[in-house]
Amino acid sequence: MMEFWYSLLSLLPFTWAQADGLLFMKNAFLAVLVITPLFGLLSTMVVTNKMSFFSDALGHSAFTGMAVGTLAGALAPTPCAVVFAVVFALLFTLVQRKAHMSSDTVIGVFSSTAVALGIFIATLGGQSFTKFNALLIGDVLSVSPAEIGLLFCILVGVAVFWLFALNRMLLTGVHPALADSRGIRVVLYEALFAVAIAVVVTLSMSWIGLMVINSMLVLPGAAARNIARNMRQYHLLSVLGALAAGIAGVMTSFAIGASAGATITLYLAIFFALSFLLRKN
């Protein structure tokens, strides 16, 4: 299956894209083509629902999951991180619905707890924290074909979910009480969206980097919101902006030897700045 995509990449006018080119760069390019539209799609709801700090907290919980998996001796700690992040997201949704506290307060409690627990586990018994440094910066060049396939399946799943549940998701985010009065299962949709973010953030963390992954969930939607005139444009501009920044970022990072995650984020920041200047008051 990957040979088909590699053959398509060989049509590009780059040395690394040719049949005898750099395999890791081909995988990184394909990963960006899958990851960035996924972040662009999720970003629209993150911005609409004012959940930017929540996505950041999920990144911290994913790191804690990685630390738990490593401590347990797991050869592949990522599954442990995914489970931990999903549980974290569901628990947050439950507490937010039950507690009479503002969202930012609940997020602050969960985020700080996740960070403290992650650092505690990572350094337990005098262990060195340096083995987790790669998670902070990320390395998209390390992505494998199997991981690309998994993310593609998630992209398809999220796109199908968006297609059938977008209106209900929007109403749930903008006016939960009204959505509940219309028979929409608010808690279910909030939980599903939280789980989607948790899975995507966890699986992408080792390639994008914990330090900048939250910006991938905020900047595309924030930039698109500046210039979009309707909901269709909002989603389209967010996805296309994230995709363009991803392609430009991975190409630039490869050329100058910089972090791909950070470079993509800088391109997204430029996208936001331009959209801010072009917005109509």
FENGIMO-V481478 format. One record per residue. RES is the residue in one letter. PHI is phi in whole degrees, -180 to 180 (none if undefined). Layout:
BEGIN
RES PHI
RES PHI
END
This chain:
BEGIN
M none
M -65
E -61
F -63
W -69
Y -62
S -66
L -68
L -65
S -64
L -77
L -75
P -85
F -127
T -62
W -69
A -85
Q -71
A -56
D -102
G -81
L -76
L -67
F -65
M -73
K -63
N -64
A -64
F -65
L -66
A -62
V -64
L -65
V -96
I -69
T -66
P -62
L -65
F -67
G -62
L -68
L -66
S -61
T -60
M -78
V -62
V -71
T -62
N -88
K 55
M -116
S -62
F -72
F -66
S -64
D -66
A -64
L -65
G -62
H -66
S -67
A -64
F -62
T -61
G -62
M -61
A -65
V -63
G -63
T -66
L -63
A -77
G 82
A -70
L -68
A -125
P -71
T -58
P -57
C -63
A -66
V -64
V -61
F -63
A -66
V -65
V -61
F -59
A -64
L -68
L -65
F -62
T -60
L -66
V -65
Q -62
R -75
K -91
A -83
H -93
M -134
S -69
S -61
D -65
T -68
V -63
I -62
G -60
V -63
F -68
S -65
S -64
T -65
A -63
V -63
A -61
L -65
G -63
I -65
F -60
I -69
A -66
T -107
L -61
G 73
G 78
Q -68
S -84
F -80
T -61
K -69
F -99
N -61
A -63
L -69
L -73
I -100
G 83
D -153
V -67
L -71
S -94
V -68
S -105
P -57
A -63
E -69
I -63
G -62
L -64
L -65
F -64
C -62
I -67
L -60
V -63
G -62
V -66
A -64
V -65
F -61
W -62
L -63
F -96
A -125
L -60
N -61
R -68
M -64
L -64
L -66
T -63
G -75
V -81
H -146
P -57
A -64
L -66
A -61
D -65
S -70
R -89
G 86
I -82
R -80
V -59
V -61
L -63
Y -69
E -63
A -67
L -64
F -67
A -63
V -66
A -60
I -63
A -60
V -66
V -65
V -62
T -66
L -69
S -94
M -59
S -71
W -103
I -86
G 105
L -62
M -67
V -123
I -65
N -66
S -65
M -68
L -96
V -118
L -63
P -60
G -68
A -65
A -69
A -63
R -66
N -66
I -120
A -73
R -100
N -151
M -67
R -64
Q -64
Y -57
H -69
L -65
L -66
S -65
V -68
L -66
G -65
A -65
L -65
A -63
A -65
G -65
I -65
A -63
G -67
V -70
M -69
T -67
S -63
F -67
A -72
I -110
G 76
A -105
S -66
A -66
G -60
A -68
T -67
I -60
T -63
L -65
Y -65
L -65
A -64
I -64
F -58
F -66
A -62
L -65
S -67
F -66
L -70
L -92
R -65
K -106
N -70
END
